[in-house]
Amino acid sequence: MLKPILLVEDNPRDLELTLVALERSQLANEVIVLRDGAEALDYLFRRGAHAQRVEGHPAVLLLDLKLPKVDGLEVLKAVRETAQLSSLPVVMLTSSKEEPDLQRAYQLGVNAYVVKPVNFKAFVSAISDLGVFWAVLNEPPPGSLRLQRPAKP
């Protein structure tokens, strides 16, 4: 069983484009979609509606910056301040090119900061590359459980 990709995105258009791009990359990983920062924290900390979810962490957290309820930077901060989650790869996937956002994300320990391309083809390519890198190519930190891809028949 592969670790899922956790996608936290509130914009319906960006969500649809991201899902299309991940599908085109032909990853076998399940994509779990959450729509706000509070729900992301509930998922990661296994509380509320996500209290009974299967244990373990996603392969990567694709996190929008501007989210309802709890913004992406606050989610990132909570992840980095929690020992069990601190090594979870987090990619900020945002429309913001503002330097303070970029600077704050890196101060909080984001692994990558990707500005969403406006062009559809560039967007699909960027998301596909992200998915393949973090879900397949990236080596997780020592001590992490690395789940293997099932062998193709």
C-alpha positions as protocol buffer text, in pm:
chain_id: "A"
residue {
  index: 1
  type: MET
  ca { x: 0 y: 0 z: 0 }
}
residue {
  index: 2
  type: LEU
  ca { x: 134 y: 340 z: -99 }
}
residue {
  index: 3
  type: LYS
  ca { x: 128 y: 642 z: 127 }
}
residue {
  index: 4
  type: PRO
  ca { x: -132 y: 898 z: 16 }
}
residue {
  index: 5
  type: ILE
  ca { x: -72 y: 1250 z: -108 }
}
residue {
  index: 6
  type: LEU
  ca { x: -252 y: 1503 z: 109 }
}
residue {
  index: 7
  type: LEU
  ca { x: -380 y: 1800 z: -92 }
}
residue {
  index: 8
  type: VAL
  ca { x: -521 y: 2100 z: 95 }
}
residue {
  index: 9
  type: GLU
  ca { x: -683 y: 2340 z: -152 }
}
residue {
  index: 10
  type: ASP
  ca { x: -995 y: 2558 z: -123 }
}
residue {
  index: 11
  type: ASN
  ca { x: -1012 y: 2697 z: -477 }
}
residue {
  index: 12
  type: PRO
  ca { x: -1234 y: 2465 z: -688 }
}
residue {
  index: 13
  type: ARG
  ca { x: -1054 y: 2549 z: -1015 }
}
residue {
  index: 14
  type: ASP
  ca { x: -705 y: 2494 z: -870 }
}
residue {
  index: 15
  type: LEU
  ca { x: -824 y: 2175 z: -702 }
}
residue {
  index: 16
  type: GLU
  ca { x: -960 y: 2035 z: -1028 }
}
residue {
  index: 17
  type: LEU
  ca { x: -642 y: 2128 z: -1219 }
}
residue {
  index: 18
  type: THR
  ca { x: -420 y: 1974 z: -950 }
}
residue {
  index: 19
  type: LEU
  ca { x: -617 y: 1649 z: -951 }
}
residue {
  index: 20
  type: VAL
  ca { x: -601 y: 1632 z: -1332 }
}
residue {
  index: 21
  type: ALA
  ca { x: -226 y: 1689 z: -1321 }
}
residue {
  index: 22
  type: LEU
  ca { x: -171 y: 1423 z: -1055 }
}
residue {
  index: 23
  type: GLU
  ca { x: -385 y: 1179 z: -1253 }
}
residue {
  index: 24
  type: ARG
  ca { x: -183 y: 1245 z: -1569 }
}
residue {
  index: 25
  type: SER
  ca { x: 137 y: 1167 z: -1380 }
}
residue {
  index: 26
  type: GLN
  ca { x: -4 y: 815 z: -1335 }
}
residue {
  index: 27
  type: LEU
  ca { x: 83 y: 794 z: -966 }
}
residue {
  index: 28
  type: ALA
  ca { x: -82 y: 505 z: -787 }
}
residue {
  index: 29
  type: ASN
  ca { x: -97 y: 704 z: -462 }
}
residue {
  index: 30
  type: GLU
  ca { x: -441 y: 794 z: -331 }
}
residue {
  index: 31
  type: VAL
  ca { x: -496 y: 1171 z: -318 }
}
residue {
  index: 32
  type: ILE
  ca { x: -677 y: 1287 z: -6 }
}
residue {
  index: 33
  type: VAL
  ca { x: -840 y: 1627 z: -59 }
}
residue {
  index: 34
  type: LEU
  ca { x: -913 y: 1866 z: 226 }
}
residue {
  index: 35
  type: ARG
  ca { x: -1063 y: 2213 z: 181 }
}
residue {
  index: 36
  type: ASP
  ca { x: -934 y: 2419 z: 475 }
}
residue {
  index: 37
  type: GLY
  ca { x: -651 y: 2442 z: 725 }
}
residue {
  index: 38
  type: ALA
  ca { x: -858 y: 2328 z: 1022 }
}
residue {
  index: 39
  type: GLU
  ca { x: -956 y: 2009 z: 842 }
}
residue {
  index: 40
  type: ALA
  ca { x: -590 y: 1952 z: 747 }
}
residue {
  index: 41
  type: LEU
  ca { x: -487 y: 1976 z: 1112 }
}
residue {
  index: 42
  type: ASP
  ca { x: -768 y: 1740 z: 1214 }
}
residue {
  index: 43
  type: TYR
  ca { x: -647 y: 1490 z: 955 }
}
residue {
  index: 44
  type: LEU
  ca { x: -280 y: 1516 z: 1050 }
}
residue {
  index: 45
  type: PHE
  ca { x: -350 y: 1494 z: 1425 }
}
residue {
  index: 46
  type: ARG
  ca { x: -618 y: 1222 z: 1381 }
}
residue {
  index: 47
  type: ARG
  ca { x: -895 y: 1412 z: 1555 }
}
residue {
  index: 48
  type: GLY
  ca { x: -1255 y: 1515 z: 1485 }
}
residue {
  index: 49
  type: ALA
  ca { x: -1390 y: 1360 z: 1164 }
}
residue {
  index: 50
  type: HIS
  ca { x: -1047 y: 1202 z: 1103 }
}
residue {
  index: 51
  type: ALA
  ca { x: -998 y: 1044 z: 1447 }
}
residue {
  index: 52
  type: GLN
  ca { x: -1053 y: 694 z: 1309 }
}
residue {
  index: 53
  type: ARG
  ca { x: -836 y: 724 z: 997 }
}
residue {
  index: 54
  type: VAL
  ca { x: -559 y: 473 z: 940 }
}
residue {
  index: 55
  type: GLU
  ca { x: -238 y: 554 z: 1126 }
}
residue {
  index: 56
  type: GLY
  ca { x: 58 y: 695 z: 939 }
}
residue {
  index: 57
  type: HIS
  ca { x: 141 y: 1011 z: 753 }
}
residue {
  index: 58
  type: PRO
  ca { x: 108 y: 1107 z: 388 }
}
residue {
  index: 59
  type: ALA
  ca { x: 398 y: 1087 z: 142 }
}
residue {
  index: 60
  type: VAL
  ca { x: 374 y: 1464 z: 101 }
}
residue {
  index: 61
  type: LEU
  ca { x: 149 y: 1752 z: 207 }
}
residue {
  index: 62
  type: LEU
  ca { x: 61 y: 1984 z: -84 }
}
residue {
  index: 63
  type: LEU
  ca { x: -58 y: 2292 z: 99 }
}
residue {
  index: 64
  type: ASP
  ca { x: -220 y: 2609 z: -31 }
}
residue {
  index: 65
  type: LEU
  ca { x: -111 y: 2927 z: 146 }
}
residue {
  index: 66
  type: LYS
  ca { x: -440 y: 3115 z: 161 }
}
residue {
  index: 67
  type: LEU
  ca { x: -691 y: 2879 z: 325 }
}
residue {
  index: 68
  type: PRO
  ca { x: -1013 y: 2935 z: 521 }
}
residue {
  index: 69
  type: LYS
  ca { x: -1024 y: 2881 z: 898 }
}
residue {
  index: 70
  type: VAL
  ca { x: -649 y: 2820 z: 944 }
}
residue {
  index: 71
  type: ASP
  ca { x: -405 y: 2947 z: 680 }
}
residue {
  index: 72
  type: GLY
  ca { x: -131 y: 2734 z: 525 }
}
residue {
  index: 73
  type: LEU
  ca { x: 148 y: 2898 z: 724 }
}
residue {
  index: 74
  type: GLU
  ca { x: -25 y: 2809 z: 1052 }
}
residue {
  index: 75
  type: VAL
  ca { x: -69 y: 2450 z: 935 }
}
residue {
  index: 76
  type: LEU
  ca { x: 299 y: 2438 z: 841 }
}
residue {
  index: 77
  type: LYS
  ca { x: 396 y: 2581 z: 1180 }
}
residue {
  index: 78
  type: ALA
  ca { x: 190 y: 2318 z: 1365 }
}
residue {
  index: 79
  type: VAL
  ca { x: 345 y: 2040 z: 1154 }
}
residue {
  index: 80
  type: ARG
  ca { x: 701 y: 2156 z: 1221 }
}
residue {
  index: 81
  type: GLU
  ca { x: 637 y: 2200 z: 1595 }
}
residue {
  index: 82
  type: THR
  ca { x: 511 y: 1841 z: 1634 }
}
residue {
  index: 83
  type: ALA
  ca { x: 782 y: 1578 z: 1670 }
}
residue {
  index: 84
  type: GLN
  ca { x: 582 y: 1303 z: 1496 }
}
residue {
  index: 85
  type: LEU
  ca { x: 510 y: 1527 z: 1195 }
}
residue {
  index: 86
  type: SER
  ca { x: 824 y: 1740 z: 1178 }
}
residue {
  index: 87
  type: SER
  ca { x: 986 y: 1542 z: 897 }
}
residue {
  index: 88
  type: LEU
  ca { x: 671 y: 1529 z: 681 }
}
residue {
  index: 89
  type: PRO
  ca { x: 753 y: 1682 z: 341 }
}
residue {
  index: 90
  type: VAL
  ca { x: 548 y: 1998 z: 292 }
}
residue {
  index: 91
  type: VAL
  ca { x: 517 y: 2176 z: -41 }
}
residue {
  index: 92
  type: MET
  ca { x: 352 y: 2516 z: -36 }
}
residue {
  index: 93
  type: LEU
  ca { x: 148 y: 2534 z: -356 }
}
residue {
  index: 94
  type: THR
  ca { x: 24 y: 2889 z: -393 }
}
residue {
  index: 95
  type: SER
  ca { x: -55 y: 3182 z: -618 }
}
residue {
  index: 96
  type: SER
  ca { x: 138 y: 3418 z: -391 }
}
residue {
  index: 97
  type: LYS
  ca { x: 469 y: 3552 z: -517 }
}
residue {
  index: 98
  type: GLU
  ca { x: 488 y: 3793 z: -225 }
}
residue {
  index: 99
  type: GLU
  ca { x: 832 y: 3790 z: -66 }
}
residue {
  index: 100
  type: PRO
  ca { x: 702 y: 3797 z: 295 }
}
residue {
  index: 101
  type: ASP
  ca { x: 498 y: 3480 z: 228 }
}
residue {
  index: 102
  type: LEU
  ca { x: 794 y: 3307 z: 70 }
}
residue {
  index: 103
  type: GLN
  ca { x: 1028 y: 3415 z: 349 }
}
residue {
  index: 104
  type: ARG
  ca { x: 787 y: 3309 z: 625 }
}
residue {
  index: 105
  type: ALA
  ca { x: 726 y: 2969 z: 465 }
}
residue {
  index: 106
  type: TYR
  ca { x: 1099 y: 2894 z: 455 }
}
residue {
  index: 107
  type: GLN
  ca { x: 1147 y: 3024 z: 810 }
}
residue {
  index: 108
  type: LEU
  ca { x: 883 y: 2774 z: 921 }
}
residue {
  index: 109
  type: GLY
  ca { x: 1057 y: 2488 z: 740 }
}
residue {
  index: 110
  type: VAL
  ca { x: 871 y: 2433 z: 414 }
}
residue {
  index: 111
  type: ASN
  ca { x: 1047 y: 2185 z: 185 }
}
residue {
  index: 112
  type: ALA
  ca { x: 947 y: 2364 z: -135 }
}
residue {
  index: 113
  type: TYR
  ca { x: 751 y: 2673 z: -236 }
}
residue {
  index: 114
  type: VAL
  ca { x: 584 y: 2647 z: -576 }
}
residue {
  index: 115
  type: VAL
  ca { x: 396 y: 2935 z: -736 }
}
residue {
  index: 116
  type: LYS
  ca { x: 104 y: 2798 z: -936 }
}
residue {
  index: 117
  type: PRO
  ca { x: 161 y: 2870 z: -1305 }
}
residue {
  index: 118
  type: VAL
  ca { x: -123 y: 3053 z: -1482 }
}
residue {
  index: 119
  type: ASN
  ca { x: -83 y: 2853 z: -1805 }
}
residue {
  index: 120
  type: PHE
  ca { x: -271 y: 2519 z: -1793 }
}
residue {
  index: 121
  type: LYS
  ca { x: 4 y: 2314 z: -1959 }
}
residue {
  index: 122
  type: ALA
  ca { x: 273 y: 2458 z: -1729 }
}
residue {
  index: 123
  type: PHE
  ca { x: 48 y: 2400 z: -1426 }
}
residue {
  index: 124
  type: VAL
  ca { x: -13 y: 2034 z: -1519 }
}
residue {
  index: 125
  type: SER
  ca { x: 358 y: 1980 z: -1579 }
}
residue {
  index: 126
  type: ALA
  ca { x: 458 y: 2141 z: -1248 }
}
residue {
  index: 127
  type: ILE
  ca { x: 208 y: 1940 z: -1042 }
}
residue {
  index: 128
  type: SER
  ca { x: 295 y: 1616 z: -1220 }
}
residue {
  index: 129
  type: ASP
  ca { x: 665 y: 1671 z: -1149 }
}
residue {
  index: 130
  type: LEU
  ca { x: 589 y: 1750 z: -784 }
}
residue {
  index: 131
  type: GLY
  ca { x: 382 y: 1437 z: -740 }
}
residue {
  index: 132
  type: VAL
  ca { x: 641 y: 1209 z: -895 }
}
residue {
  index: 133
  type: PHE
  ca { x: 927 y: 1364 z: -698 }
}
residue {
  index: 134
  type: TRP
  ca { x: 768 y: 1356 z: -353 }
}
residue {
  index: 135
  type: ALA
  ca { x: 568 y: 1033 z: -385 }
}
residue {
  index: 136
  type: VAL
  ca { x: 818 y: 822 z: -581 }
}
residue {
  index: 137
  type: LEU
  ca { x: 1171 y: 966 z: -607 }
}
residue {
  index: 138
  type: ASN
  ca { x: 1224 y: 1134 z: -271 }
}
residue {
  index: 139
  type: GLU
  ca { x: 1393 y: 927 z: 0 }
}
residue {
  index: 140
  type: PRO
  ca { x: 1214 y: 980 z: 331 }
}
residue {
  index: 141
  type: PRO
  ca { x: 1411 y: 1063 z: 648 }
}
residue {
  index: 142
  type: PRO
  ca { x: 1578 y: 774 z: 835 }
}
residue {
  index: 143
  type: GLY
  ca { x: 1329 y: 586 z: 1047 }
}
residue {
  index: 144
  type: SER
  ca { x: 1035 y: 664 z: 818 }
}
residue {
  index: 145
  type: LEU
  ca { x: 829 y: 382 z: 684 }
}
residue {
  index: 146
  type: ARG
  ca { x: 875 y: 362 z: 309 }
}
residue {
  index: 147
  type: LEU
  ca { x: 597 y: 171 z: 146 }
}
residue {
  index: 148
  type: GLN
  ca { x: 687 y: -2 z: -179 }
}
residue {
  index: 149
  type: ARG
  ca { x: 495 y: 24 z: -503 }
}
residue {
  index: 150
  type: PRO
  ca { x: 316 y: -299 z: -585 }
}
residue {
  index: 151
  type: ALA
  ca { x: 492 y: -496 z: -858 }
}
residue {
  index: 152
  type: LYS
  ca { x: 332 y: -462 z: -1201 }
}
residue {
  index: 153
  type: PRO
  ca { x: 197 y: -795 z: -1336 }
}
